[in-house]
Amino acid sequence: LVMAAMVALFGVVMAVMARGMHHTLVTALRLREENRDLVAYLTDAKASADRLNADLTQRIAEREQAERALRESEERFRSLVESATDGIGFTFEGRIYYANQAALDLIGYPAEEVLGKPIEQFLATTTLSKDQIYQRYLDRMAGKPVPQHYETQMVRKDGTIVDVMFSNSLVSLDGRQGVMSLVKDITERKKAEAELRAAKETAEEATLLKDQFVSLLAHDLRAPLTSIVSILTLLAEQGERTLPDEQLRSVRMAAGQGDATLRMIEDLLSVSRLHTGKLKPERRFVDAASVTATAASLLKPIAVEKQVTLVDQVPRHTRLYTDAEMLSKVIYNLLSNAVKFSPRGGSVRVFVPEGRPTTLAVQDEGAGVPPDLVDDLFRHEVKTSTAGTAGERGTGLGLPLSQDLMHALGGEIVLHATGPTGSQFHATLPSVRPKVLVMGRDESLALFARPHLDNIDADFVAAADGEEAARALQEDGAHVAIVEADLSGNGGALLQRICEARGGRPVPLMVIADKSEAGLLEEGFRLGADEIIVKPLVPDDFLVRLRRFII
């Protein structure tokens, strides 16, 4: 029994031990698995930490590099600002936050007496007032449009005034809005400008005095000289039968010299009147053919005497917008020069070059312009006159005066070609297309006039009433006004309004009237009408009358 009990007890112990060993083994296996998971976790955690550490290290390096670059940039900027020759400053809330050395030198203060001070403390009140400067600062801070650049004056520490130009722009620093100012010393520039203005005023006064003197002298000389030339011319005509040949030649020479002097006086008067503003162009549409024909007719006796043929090839109805008298003077001078330098038996031609409808060209068969005179032909201060082929002498004023006249007309003369076979001068005017204002009581006048205006290459401008017509004259620059008006009613007030709108411009006024009573027509002309057409309108008659004004 004891033995059996011991065996049973042993069995129990062995079972317990087996169960404990199994539990221990299971626990060991579980712990081993958990340890393996822990090792894997710790391995991953270490890898993540290594990556974070590497990233943090890189970020720190990049930040240190950025801070270093920023410090270097700030140092470079500060170095540039400090070495700048112009003043540079920053203001916040109207007080000076920073000023470079150039700005300090400009006003003669050390930095400790400038920084933190109001900017207006250093401004003079001779140009923009301190209040104006400060108001501009406030407006700029508020985002209102203000001039970026302006000129004013600053007061140096020693009390002297310095002219400066500010160039301002908004900046932001530490969350604050301020103004960066570039300040440039313009004292020398302002001094030079003042000297230039004074010199210009002195020159203008001298020129005015000279022109007045020339004008007075020319006027005083013209009348007696005209009488002398007339007497000499009469004496030469009568002396053909009574004077010896030598005396007759002397009289003719004196008459010729007197006539040349008279022309010079006329040229001097024209130059003086142009420069003093007394001679102003009155532009209208003219027929260039009539201008050249007038100039050629005046020169015909001289050309015939020299056996030079004048050939006028300008077609009729060549439309130019110009002052006919001024342009005629220009063409006369060009033709006169051409005859002067043409050989006996030669020819002088005036024509319109192909493709250039607003240019009049004068061609001669002379020896051409000497190369050393080409650049000075149109300059008053350089004498370029030379003797003609028959020994004719000139004043040297013709071409410069002609160029002045062309400039007054908005055009120009150029030497187009020159050489041993002759010279060709071109006088070119601006191309202007006529604008015709039409105002009727209804649409019938516009419907009637429009096709006729198209036929003569003119633009049509319609107006419904007097105010529209006045605006068209003032703003659109109409060259002719065609207005339907009741001269027996309120048409007079309408014509007065339109005449006022012309503003002194020579704008022809054509009036379309209902009645042909003499008193009404006289009243229409008195009010400013240049042409009155009584209804009913006849197309051919209307076009003929319109062509008086726009060719």
Protein Blocks (a to p, Z undefined) as FASTA:
>chain_A
ZZmmmmmmmmmmmmmmmmmmmmmmmmmmmmmmmmmmmmmmmmmmmmmmmmmmmmmmmmmm
mmmmmmmmmmmmmmmmmmmmmmpmbdcdddeehiafbdcfklmmmnopafklmgopafkl
mpcfklccfklmmmmmmmmmnopacdfbdcdddddfkopacddddddddddeehiacddd
ddddfklmmmmmmmmmmmmmmmmmmmmmmmmmmmmmmmmmmmmmmmmmmmmmmmmmmmmm
mpcfklmmmmmmmmmmmmmmmmmmmmmmmmmmmmnopaccddddddfklmmmmmmmmmmm
mmmmnopacddfbdehiacdddfklmmmmmmmmmmmmmmmpcehiacdddddehiakbcc
dddfbebjafklmmmmmgmklcfbdcdfkopacehlmmmmmmmmmmmnopacddfbgcfk
bccddddddddddddddddfblmlmmmmmmmmmmnopacdddfbfklmmmmmmmnopabd
cddddfklmmmmmmmmmmmmnnopacddddddfbfcfklmmmmmmnopabdcdddddfkl
mmmmmmmmnZZ
